[in-house]
Amino acid sequence: VQLSKRAYAAFGHLRLDKITTRDVQKFVNDLFVNGKNFQTGKPLSRKTVVHHLSFISDVFSYAVKMGMLVDNPCRRVSVPKGEPVEKNIYTIEEITKLFGLLDGDDVPLKYRVFFKLAVYSGFRRGELLGLEWKDIDWDNNIIKVRRTSNYTKERGIYTDTTKTRKSQRCQKFPQYVMDMLKELKEEQDKQREILGDKWVESDRLFVKWCGKPMNNQTPYGWLKEFCEKKEMRFCDIHSLRHLHCSMLINAGVDVVAVSGDLGHSCISTTLNQYSHMFQEAQARASTAIAEALRFDDKSKSDDDPAKKSA
């Protein structure tokens, strides 16, 4: 909706054959410099600007295919390269503290499970909210990602396909995570019995009091309020996915495995988003290797007369 809203405002009054490369480039540059998110008011990311350009380009490509135009002016448009933004994620110390706070008696079980599972799995928010009980293989401790839960003002909460084909994936989890899920299932079954006919069956893991799928904005709002109450730094839900990824990289997991774990469509996506993390991990590994292989320095040190006399 946001893509079409901005594009139509800029070009809706113009004939396709009158829109030039210069016009599109001007639009892209303005989005990059002045574009704001309609809801949060925050600057648009470079990725969002690219999506706008792709949307416009698809329209022109269709017009060329239908013989309405002979050229797609978007082919010569480029998106400015912005400065890399450091991802705002929790440290291990902070996430350990958060996990401890989530174990408090004042925390509803569904939120405790949601945020811990977010860190353990690296699933996107929509993927977490789209999980259904039939996606869990209890015997083998495996969770399958098969759909996402999305929300728009026009459609409300609805089920959609995953972001890409490769986003459909399976992950194996430690028994601790599976025990949390079993506890959540038992609580949900009790709530179903209490409500009887008032319960709305959705098979979702994360639901409202009546069984309907949880709203997409609910976890964000709950965590933000919870962090403020506990006087803890707040990072948004997607940061938990970044934390999950950084832990994999720091543990020495290779890029192919990390990409598959995150459900990226191709390895280049993983490298583009987390190149600095891989570089830092590689630098640490190189330093460790260099230290281990300092045979010359070690031999010289061993032959040092001063050391021998000491």
BADOMI-721231 format. One record per atom (N, C-alpha, C): x, y, z; residue in three letters. Coordinates in steps of 0.2 Angstrom, whole numbers, padded with zeros to 4 digits, always signed. Layout:
BADOMI-721231
XYZALA...
This chain:
BADOMI-721231
+0004-0006+0000VAL+0000+0000+0000VAL+0004+0006+0000VAL+0009+0006+0004GLN+0014+0012+0005GLN+0018+0013-0002GLN+0019+0008-0005LEU+0023+0008-0012LEU+0018+0012-0017LEU+0012+0010-0018SER+0008+0013-0023SER+0006+0020-0021SER+0005+0021-0014LYS+0003+0027-0012LYS+0008+0033-0014LYS+0014+0031-0013ARG+0020+0036-0015ARG+0021+0037-0022ARG+0020+0031-0026ALA+0021+0031-0033ALA+0016+0035-0036ALA+0010+0033-0034TYR+0004+0037-0038TYR+0004+0044-0036TYR+0006+0046-0030ALA+0006+0053-0029ALA+0011+0057-0033ALA+0017+0053-0035ALA+0022+0056-0039ALA+0021+0056-0046ALA+0018+0050-0049PHE+0017+0049-0056PHE+0010+0048-0058PHE+0005+0048-0054GLY-0002+0046-0056GLY-0005+0051-0061GLY-0003+0057-0061HIS-0006+0062-0065HIS-0002+0063-0072HIS+0003+0058-0073LEU+0007+0059-0079LEU+0006+0053-0084LEU+0006+0054-0090ARG+0006+0048-0095ARG+0012+0044-0094ARG+0012+0038-0095LEU+0018+0034-0095LEU+0023+0036-0099LEU+0021+0037-0106ASP+0027+0039-0111ASP+0030+0046-0109ASP+0027+0050-0104LYS+0030+0056-0103LYS+0034+0056-0097LYS+0035+0050-0093ILE+0039+0050-0087ILE+0046+0048-0090ILE+0051+0052-0088THR+0058+0050-0090THR+0062+0047-0084THR+0068+0045-0086THR+0073+0042-0081THR+0074+0048-0076THR+0075+0054-0078ARG+0076+0059-0074ARG+0071+0060-0069ARG+0064+0059-0071ASP+0059+0060-0066ASP+0059+0055-0061ASP+0060+0048-0063VAL+0061+0043-0058VAL+0067+0044-0053VAL+0072+0046-0056GLN+0078+0047-0052GLN+0077+0052-0047GLN+0074+0057-0049LYS+0072+0063-0044LYS+0068+0060-0038LYS+0063+0056-0040PHE+0058+0053-0035PHE+0062+0048-0030PHE+0067+0044-0033VAL+0071+0040-0029VAL+0075+0044-0024VAL+0078+0049-0027ASN+0083+0053-0023ASN+0079+0056-0017ASN+0073+0059-0018ASP+0069+0062-0013ASP+0067+0057-0008ASP+0065+0051-0010LEU+0063+0046-0005LEU+0069+0045+0000LEU+0075+0044-0003PHE+0081+0042+0000PHE+0083+0048+0006PHE+0082+0054+0004VAL+0084+0060+0008VAL+0078+0062+0013VAL+0072+0062+0010ASN+0066+0065+0014ASN+0061+0060+0016ASN+0061+0054+0013GLY+0056+0049+0014GLY+0055+0047+0021GLY+0048+0047+0023LYS+0047+0045+0030LYS+0042+0039+0031LYS+0042+0035+0035ASN+0037+0030+0036ASN+0031+0033+0039ASN+0025+0031+0035PHE+0019+0034+0037PHE+0017+0033+0044PHE+0019+0028+0047GLN+0016+0027+0054GLN+0021+0029+0059GLN+0027+0028+0058THR+0032+0030+0064THR+0036+0036+0063THR+0036+0039+0056GLY+0039+0045+0055GLY+0047+0044+0054GLY+0049+0038+0055LYS+0056+0037+0054LYS+0058+0037+0047LYS+0065+0039+0045PRO+0067+0039+0038PRO+0066+0032+0035PRO+0065+0032+0029LEU+0065+0026+0025LEU+0072+0023+0024LEU+0072+0016+0025SER+0078+0012+0024SER+0080+0012+0016SER+0086+0011+0015ARG+0088+0010+0008ARG+0084+0004+0004ARG+0083-0001+0008LYS+0079-0007+0006LYS+0072-0005+0004LYS+0069+0000+0007THR+0062+0002+0006THR+0062+0006-0001THR+0067+0010-0001VAL+0068+0014-0008VAL+0069+0010-0014VAL+0073+0004-0013VAL+0074+0000-0018VAL+0067-0004-0020VAL+0063-0005-0015HIS+0056-0008-0016HIS+0052-0004-0020HIS+0052+0003-0019HIS+0048+0008-0023HIS+0050+0008-0030HIS+0057+0008-0031LEU+0060+0008-0038LEU+0057+0001-0042LEU+0058-0004-0038SER+0056-0011-0041SER+0048-0011-0043SER+0044-0008-0039PHE+0037-0007-0040PHE+0036-0003-0046PHE+0039+0002-0047ILE+0038+0007-0053ILE+0041+0003-0059ILE+0046+0000-0058SER+0050-0003-0064SER+0045-0009-0067SER+0042-0012-0062ASP+0037-0018-0064ASP+0031-0015-0069ASP+0029-0009-0067VAL+0024-0006-0071VAL+0026-0004-0078VAL+0032-0001-0078PHE+0035+0000-0085PHE+0037-0006-0089PHE+0039-0011-0086SER+0041-0017-0089SER+0034-0020-0092SER+0029-0020-0089TYR+0022-0023-0091TYR+0020-0019-0097TYR+0021-0012-0097ALA+0019-0008-0102ALA+0023-0009-0109ALA+0030-0010-0108VAL+0034-0012-0113VAL+0032-0019-0116VAL+0030-0024-0112LYS+0028-0030-0114LYS+0022-0030-0118LYS+0017-0025-0116MET+0011-0024-0120MET+0011-0020-0126MET+0018-0017-0127GLY+0019-0013-0133GLY+0017-0006-0132GLY+0015-0004-0126MET+0013+0003-0125MET+0019+0008-0125MET+0025+0005-0123LEU+0032+0009-0123LEU+0037+0005-0126LEU+0042+0008-0128VAL+0048+0004-0131VAL+0054+0004-0126VAL+0054+0007-0120ASP+0059+0007-0116ASP+0057+0008-0108ASP+0060+0005-0104ASN+0059+0006-0097ASN+0064+0011-0094ASN+0061+0017-0092PRO+0066+0022-0090PRO+0069+0020-0083PRO+0067+0015-0079CYS+0070+0014-0073CYS+0076+0010-0074CYS+0078+0007-0080ARG+0084+0004-0081ARG+0090+0008-0079ARG+0090+0014-0080ARG+0095+0018-0079ARG+0095+0022-0072ARG+0091+0021-0068VAL+0090+0024-0062VAL+0094+0020-0056VAL+0097+0024-0052SER+0101+0020-0047SER+0099+0023-0040SER+0100+0019-0035VAL+0098+0021-0028VAL+0104+0023-0025VAL+0104+0029-0022PRO+0110+0031-0018PRO+0112+0026-0013PRO+0119+0025-0012LYS+0121+0021-0007LYS+0122+0024+0000LYS+0118+0022+0005GLY+0118+0025+0011GLY+0124+0023+0016GLY+0125+0026+0021GLU+0130+0024+0026GLU+0127+0018+0030GLU+0131+0012+0031PRO+0129+0007+0034PRO+0127+0008+0041PRO+0121+0006+0043VAL+0118+0008+0050VAL+0119+0002+0055VAL+0122+0004+0060GLU+0124-0002+0065GLU+0117-0004+0068GLU+0116-0011+0068LYS+0110-0014+0070LYS+0110-0013+0078LYS+0104-0011+0080ASN+0103-0010+0087ASN+0101-0017+0090ASN+0105-0021+0093ILE+0103-0027+0096ILE+0106-0028+0103ILE+0103-0032+0107TYR+0105-0034+0114TYR+0111-0037+0114TYR+0115-0036+0119THR+0121-0039+0121THR+0119-0046+0124THR+0124-0051+0125ILE+0122-0057+0128ILE+0120-0056+0136ILE+0124-0051+0139GLU+0122-0049+0146GLU+0115-0047+0146GLU+0113-0042+0141GLU+0106-0039+0142GLU+0101-0045+0140GLU+0102-0049+0136ILE+0097-0054+0134ILE+0097-0059+0140ILE+0102-0060+0143THR+0102-0065+0149THR+0098-0062+0155THR+0098-0055+0155LYS+0094-0051+0160LYS+0087-0051+0158LYS+0086-0050+0152LEU+0079-0051+0149LEU+0076-0057+0150LEU+0079-0063+0149PHE+0077-0069+0150PHE+0075-0070+0157PHE+0079-0068+0162GLY+0078-0068+0169GLY+0071-0065+0171GLY+0070-0059+0168LEU+0064-0055+0169LEU+0058-0058+0167LEU+0059-0061+0161LEU+0053-0065+0158LEU+0051-0071+0162LEU+0055-0073+0166ASP+0053-0079+0170ASP+0049-0077+0177ASP+0048-0070+0177GLY+0045-0067+0183GLY+0037-0070+0183GLY+0034-0070+0189ASP+0027-0072+0190ASP+0023-0067+0186ASP+0025-0061+0185ASP+0020-0056+0182ASP+0020-0056+0175ASP+0024-0061+0172VAL+0024-0061+0164VAL+0019-0067+0162VAL+0015-0065+0157PRO+0010-0070+0154PRO+0014-0075+0151PRO+0013-0082+0151LEU+0017-0087+0148LEU+0018-0086+0140LEU+0012-0084+0137LYS+0013-0083+0130LYS+0018-0078+0128LYS+0019-0073+0132TYR+0025-0068+0130TYR+0032-0071+0132TYR+0032-0074+0137ARG+0038-0078+0139ARG+0041-0082+0134ARG+0036-0086+0131VAL+0038-0091+0126VAL+0039-0087+0119VAL+0035-0082+0118PHE+0036-0079+0111PHE+0043-0076+0111PHE+0045-0072+0116PHE+0052-0069+0115PHE+0058-0073+0116PHE+0057-0079+0120LYS+0063-0083+0121LYS+0063-0087+0114LYS+0058-0089+0111LEU+0058-0093+0105LEU+0060-0088+0099LEU+0059-0082+0100ALA+0062-0077+0095ALA+0069-0077+0094ALA+0072-0078+0100VAL+0080-0078+0101VAL+0082-0085+0099VAL+0079-0090+0101TYR+0082-0097+0099TYR+0081-0099+0092TYR+0076-0096+0089SER+0074-0098+0082SER+0077-0093+0077SER+0077-0087+0078GLY+0078-0082+0073GLY+0072-0081+0068GLY+0067-0083+0070PHE+0061-0082+0065PHE+0059-0075+0065PHE+0056-0073+0059ARG+0053-0066+0059ARG+0047-0066+0063ARG+0045-0060+0065ARG+0039-0059+0069ARG+0033-0062+0065ARG+0032-0061+0059GLY+0026-0064+0056GLY+0026-0072+0055GLY+0032-0074+0055GLU+0033-0082+0055GLU+0031-0084+0062GLU+0033-0081+0067LEU+0032-0083+0074LEU+0024-0083+0075LEU+0021-0078+0073LEU+0014-0077+0074LEU+0010-0082+0070LEU+0013-0084+0064GLY+0010-0088+0060GLY+0010-0096+0062GLY+0014-0097+0067LEU+0015-0104+0069LEU+0009-0107+0071LEU+0008-0114+0069GLU+0002-0117+0072GLU+0004-0124+0075GLU+0000-0126+0079TRP+0002-0132+0083TRP+0004-0138+0079TRP+0001-0139+0073LYS+0002-0144+0068LYS+0009-0144+0065LYS+0012-0138+0066ASP+0019-0137+0063ASP+0025-0140+0068ASP+0023-0142+0074ILE+0027-0145+0079ILE+0028-0152+0078ILE+0034-0155+0077ASP+0035-0162+0078ASP+0038-0163+0085ASP+0034-0165+0089TRP+0036-0166+0096TRP+0041-0172+0097TRP+0040-0177+0093ASP+0045-0183+0094ASP+0052-0181+0092ASP+0053-0176+0087ASN+0060-0175+0085ASN+0062-0168+0086ASN+0058-0164+0090ASN+0060-0157+0093ASN+0061-0153+0087ASN+0056-0153+0082ILE+0057-0149+0076ILE+0051-0145+0075ILE+0052-0138+0073ILE+0047-0134+0071ILE+0047-0132+0064ILE+0042-0132+0061LYS+0042-0130+0053LYS+0039-0123+0052LYS+0042-0119+0048VAL+0039-0113+0046VAL+0035-0114+0039VAL+0029-0113+0039ARG+0025-0114+0033ARG+0021-0108+0031ARG+0020-0103+0035ARG+0016-0097+0034ARG+0018-0091+0038ARG+0015-0085+0036THR+0016-0079+0041THR+0009-0077+0042THR+0009-0073+0048SER+0003-0069+0050SER+0004-0062+0049SER+0000-0059+0044ASN+0001-0052+0043ASN-0005-0048+0045ASN-0005-0041+0044TYR-0010-0037+0046TYR-0010-0031+0041TYR-0016-0029+0039THR-0017-0022+0035THR-0024-0020+0038THR-0024-0013+0038LYS-0030-0010+0040LYS-0036-0012+0036LYS-0036-0014+0030GLU-0041-0016+0026GLU-0043-0023+0027GLU-0038-0027+0028ARG-0040-0035+0029ARG-0040-0037+0036ARG-0037-0033+0040GLY-0036-0035+0047GLY-0030-0041+0047GLY-0031-0045+0052ILE-0026-0051+0053ILE-0028-0056+0048ILE-0023-0058+0044TYR-0024-0063+0039TYR-0017-0068+0038TYR-0018-0074+0035THR-0013-0078+0034THR-0010-0077+0027THR-0003-0077+0027ASP+0000-0077+0020ASP+0005-0082+0019ASP+0008-0082+0013THR+0014-0086+0012THR+0020-0083+0015THR+0025-0087+0016THR+0031-0085+0018THR+0034-0080+0014THR+0039-0076+0016LYS+0043-0071+0012LYS+0045-0073+0006LYS+0049-0079+0006THR+0051-0082+0000THR+0050-0090+0000THR+0051-0093-0005ARG+0051-0101-0005ARG+0055-0104+0000ARG+0062-0101+0001LYS+0066-0104+0005LYS+0065-0102+0013LYS+0060-0097+0014SER+0058-0096+0020SER+0054-0102+0024SER+0052-0106+0020GLN+0049-0112+0022GLN+0054-0117+0024GLN+0055-0118+0031ARG+0061-0122+0033ARG+0059-0125+0039ARG+0063-0130+0042CYS+0062-0134+0048CYS+0069-0132+0052CYS+0067-0132+0059GLN+0073-0131+0063GLN+0072-0135+0069GLN+0078-0138+0072LYS+0078-0143+0078LYS+0079-0138+0084LYS+0076-0140+0089PHE+0077-0136+0095PHE+0079-0140+0101PHE+0082-0137+0106PRO+0083-0141+0112PRO+0077-0142+0116PRO+0078-0147+0121GLN+0072-0150+0125GLN+0069-0144+0129GLN+0073-0139+0131TYR+0071-0134+0135TYR+0065-0130+0131TYR+0066-0128+0125VAL+0062-0125+0121VAL+0055-0129+0120VAL+0056-0135+0119MET+0050-0139+0118MET+0046-0140+0124MET+0049-0140+0130ASP+0045-0140+0136ASP+0041-0134+0137ASP+0044-0128+0135MET+0041-0122+0135MET+0034-0122+0131MET+0035-0125+0125LEU+0029-0125+0121LEU+0024-0130+0123LEU+0026-0135+0126LYS+0021-0140+0129LYS+0017-0136+0135LYS+0021-0132+0139GLU+0017-0129+0144GLU+0012-0124+0141GLU+0014-0120+0136LEU+0010-0116+0133LEU+0004-0119+0130LEU+0005-0125+0127LYS-0001-0129+0124LYS-0006-0131+0129LYS-0003-0133+0135GLU-0007-0135+0141GLU-0012-0130+0143GLU-0008-0124+0144GLU-0012-0118+0146GLU-0018-0116+0141GLU-0016-0116+0135GLN-0021-0115+0130GLN-0027-0120+0130GLN-0025-0126+0131ASP-0031-0131+0131ASP-0035-0130+0137ASP-0032-0128+0142LYS-0037-0126+0148LYS-0041-0120+0147LYS-0038-0115+0143GLN-0042-0109+0142GLN-0048-0111+0137GLN-0046-0116+0132ARG-0052-0118+0128ARG-0057-0121+0131ARG-0056-0125+0136GLU-0061-0129+0140GLU-0065-0124+0144GLU-0062-0119+0147ILE-0065-0114+0151ILE-0070-0110+0147ILE-0068-0108+0141LEU-0072-0103+0137LEU-0078-0107+0133LEU-0076-0114+0132GLY-0081-0118+0128GLY-0083-0115+0121GLY-0089-0113+0120ASP-0091-0111+0113ASP-0089-0104+0111ASP-0086-0100+0116LYS-0084-0094+0115LYS-0076-0094+0112LYS-0073-0100+0113TRP-0067-0100+0110TRP-0067-0101+0103TRP-0062-0097+0099VAL-0062-0097+0092VAL-0056-0101+0090VAL-0057-0107+0087GLU-0051-0111+0085GLU-0047-0108+0079GLU-0041-0107+0080SER-0036-0105+0075SER-0030-0110+0074SER-0029-0114+0079ASP-0023-0118+0079ASP-0016-0114+0080ASP-0017-0108+0081ARG-0011-0104+0082ARG-0008-0105+0089ARG-0001-0104+0089LEU+0002-0104+0096LEU+0001-0098+0100LEU+0001-0092+0096PHE+0001-0086+0100PHE-0006-0083+0098PHE-0010-0082+0103VAL-0017-0080+0102VAL-0019-0075+0107VAL-0025-0072+0106LYS-0028-0068+0110LYS-0032-0072+0116LYS-0035-0069+0120TRP-0038-0073+0126TRP-0044-0078+0123TRP-0047-0076+0117CYS-0052-0080+0115CYS-0050-0085+0110CYS-0043-0086+0108GLY-0041-0090+0103GLY-0040-0088+0096GLY-0042-0081+0095LYS-0041-0078+0089LYS-0033-0077+0088LYS-0030-0076+0082PRO-0023-0075+0081PRO-0021-0068+0084PRO-0016-0068+0087MET-0013-0062+0090MET-0012-0057+0085MET-0013-0050+0087ASN-0012-0045+0082ASN-0004-0044+0081ASN-0002-0042+0075ASN+0005-0042+0074ASN+0009-0036+0078ASN+0005-0031+0080GLN+0009-0026+0084GLN+0009-0027+0092GLN+0005-0032+0094THR+0005-0034+0101THR+0011-0035+0104THR+0015-0040+0101PRO+0022-0042+0105PRO+0026-0035+0105PRO+0027-0031+0100TYR+0031-0025+0100TYR+0029-0021+0106TYR+0022-0019+0106GLY+0020-0015+0111GLY+0021-0018+0118GLY+0020-0024+0119TRP+0021-0027+0126TRP+0028-0027+0128TRP+0033-0029+0123LEU+0040-0028+0125LEU+0042-0021+0127LEU+0040-0017+0123LYS+0042-0010+0124LYS+0039-0007+0131LYS+0033-0009+0133GLU+0030-0007+0139GLU+0034-0011+0145GLU+0035-0017+0144PHE+0039-0021+0149PHE+0046-0019+0150PHE+0050-0017+0145CYS+0056-0014+0146CYS+0056-0008+0150CYS+0051-0003+0148GLU+0051+0003+0152GLU+0049+0002+0159GLU+0045-0003+0161LYS+0043-0004+0167LYS+0049-0007+0171LYS+0053-0011+0168LYS+0059-0014+0171LYS+0065-0010+0171LYS+0065-0004+0168GLU+0070+0000+0167GLU+0076-0003+0163GLU+0074-0006+0157MET+0079-0010+0153MET+0079-0007+0146MET+0084-0007+0143ARG+0085-0004+0136ARG+0080-0008+0131ARG+0077-0005+0127PHE+0072-0008+0123PHE+0075-0008+0116PHE+0075-0015+0113CYS+0077-0016+0106CYS+0070-0019+0103CYS+0069-0017+0096ASP+0063-0020+0093ASP+0064-0028+0092ASP+0058-0031+0090ILE+0058-0038+0090ILE+0063-0041+0084ILE+0063-0037+0079HIS+0068-0039+0074HIS+0075-0040+0076HIS+0077-0036+0081SER+0083-0036+0084SER+0085-0043+0087SER+0080-0046+0089LEU+0081-0053+0092LEU+0083-0058+0086LEU+0081-0057+0080ARG+0083-0061+0075ARG+0090-0059+0073ARG+0092-0053+0073HIS+0099-0051+0072HIS+0104-0054+0078HIS+0101-0054+0084LEU+0105-0057+0089LEU+0106-0064+0088LEU+0101-0068+0086HIS+0102-0075+0084HIS+0107-0076+0079HIS+0107-0072+0074CYS+0112-0072+0068CYS+0119-0071+0071CYS+0120-0066+0075SER+0126-0064+0077SER+0129-0070+0081SER+0125-0073+0085MET+0127-0078+0090MET+0130-0084+0085MET+0126-0086+0080LEU+0128-0091+0075LEU+0135-0090+0072LEU+0135-0083+0070ILE+0142-0081+0066ILE+0148-0082+0071ILE+0147-0079+0077ASN+0152-0079+0082ASN+0154-0086+0085ASN+0149-0091+0084ALA+0150-0098+0085ALA+0154-0101+0080ALA+0155-0098+0074GLY+0159-0101+0069GLY+0155-0104+0064GLY+0148-0104+0064VAL+0144-0107+0059VAL+0145-0103+0052VAL+0145-0108+0047ASP+0147-0105+0040ASP+0141-0101+0037ASP+0142-0097+0032VAL+0137-0093+0029VAL+0131-0097+0026VAL+0133-0103+0023VAL+0128-0107+0020VAL+0123-0109+0025VAL+0125-0111+0031ALA+0121-0114+0036ALA+0117-0108+0039ALA+0120-0102+0040VAL+0117-0096+0043VAL+0111-0094+0038VAL+0113-0094+0032SER+0108-0092+0027SER+0101-0096+0027SER+0103-0103+0028GLY+0097-0108+0028GLY+0093-0107+0034GLY+0097-0106+0040ASP+0093-0105+0046ASP+0089-0099+0046ASP+0091-0093+0043LEU+0087-0087+0043LEU+0081-0087+0038LEU+0082-0092+0033GLY+0077-0093+0028GLY+0078-0088+0022GLY+0084-0086+0021HIS+0085-0081+0016HIS+0085-0084+0009HIS+0083-0081+0004SER+0082-0083-0003SER+0088-0085-0006SER+0094-0082-0004CYS+0100-0083-0007CYS+0106-0081-0002CYS+0111-0084-0003ILE+0117-0082+0002ILE+0119-0075+0002ILE+0118-0072-0004SER+0121-0065-0005SER+0117-0060+0000SER+0110-0062+0001THR+0106-0058+0006THR+0109-0058+0013THR+0111-0064+0015THR+0115-0065+0021THR+0121-0061+0022THR+0125-0062+0016LEU+0132-0058+0016LEU+0131-0051+0016LEU+0126-0048+0012ASN+0124-0041+0012ASN+0122-0038+0019ASN+0118-0042+0022GLN+0115-0039+0029GLN+0120-0040+0034GLN+0124-0045+0034TYR+0129-0047+0040TYR+0136-0047+0038TYR+0138-0044+0033SER+0145-0045+0030SER+0150-0042+0036SER+0148-0037+0040HIS+0153-0034+0045HIS+0154-0040+0050HIS+0148-0043+0052MET+0149-0048+0057MET+0153-0054+0055MET+0153-0056+0049PHE+0157-0062+0046PHE+0164-0059+0046PHE+0165-0053+0044GLN+0172-0050+0043GLN+0175-0050+0050GLN+0171-0048+0055GLU+0174-0047+0062GLU+0176-0054+0065GLU+0171-0059+0063ALA+0173-0066+0065ALA+0179-0069+0062ALA+0179-0067+0055GLN+0185-0070+0052GLN+0192-0067+0054GLN+0191-0060+0056ALA+0197-0057+0059ALA+0199-0060+0065ALA+0194-0061+0070ARG+0196-0065+0076ARG+0199-0071+0075ARG+0197-0075+0070ALA+0199-0082+0068ALA+0207-0081+0066ALA+0208-0076+0061SER+0214-0075+0059SER+0219-0073+0064SER+0217-0069+0069THR+0221-0067+0074THR+0223-0073+0078THR+0218-0077+0080ALA+0220-0083+0084ALA+0225-0088+0080ALA+0224-0089+0074ILE+0228-0093+0070ILE+0235-0090+0070ILE+0236-0083+0069ALA+0242-0080+0069ALA+0246-0081+0075ALA+0242-0080+0081GLU+0245-0081+0087GLU+0248-0088+0088GLU+0244-0093+0086ALA+0245-0100+0087ALA+0251-0102+0082ALA+0252-0099+0077LEU+0258-0100+0072LEU+0264-0096+0073LEU+0265-0093+0078ARG+0271-0088+0079ARG+0277-0092+0082ARG+0279-0097+0077PHE+0284-0101+0079PHE+0291-0098+0080PHE+0292-0093+0075ASP+0298-0089+0075ASP+0299-0085+0081ASP+0294-0082+0083ASP+0294-0077+0089ASP+0295-0081+0095ASP+0291-0087+0095LYS+0292-0092+0101LYS+0299-0094+0102LYS+0302-0096+0096SER+0309-0099+0097SER+0314-0094+0099SER+0313-0088+0096LYS+0317-0082+0098LYS+0316-0081+0105LYS+0310-0081+0108SER+0309-0079+0115SER+0312-0085+0119SER+0312-0091+0117ASP+0315-0096+0121ASP+0322-0096+0121ASP+0325-0093+0116ASP+0333-0092+0116ASP+0335-0086+0119ASP+0331-0082+0121ASP+0333-0075+0124ASP+0337-0077+0130ASP+0343-0074+0130PRO+0348-0075+0136PRO+0345-0072+0143PRO+0342-0067+0142ALA+0339-0063+0148ALA+0334-0068+0151ALA+0330-0072+0147LYS+0325-0076+0150LYS+0328-0082+0153LYS+0334-0085+0150LYS+0337-0090+0153LYS+0340-0089+0159LYS+0343-0083+0160SER+0346-0081+0166SER+0342-0080+0172SER+0335-0078+0170ALA+0330-0076+0175ALA+0328-0083+0177ALA
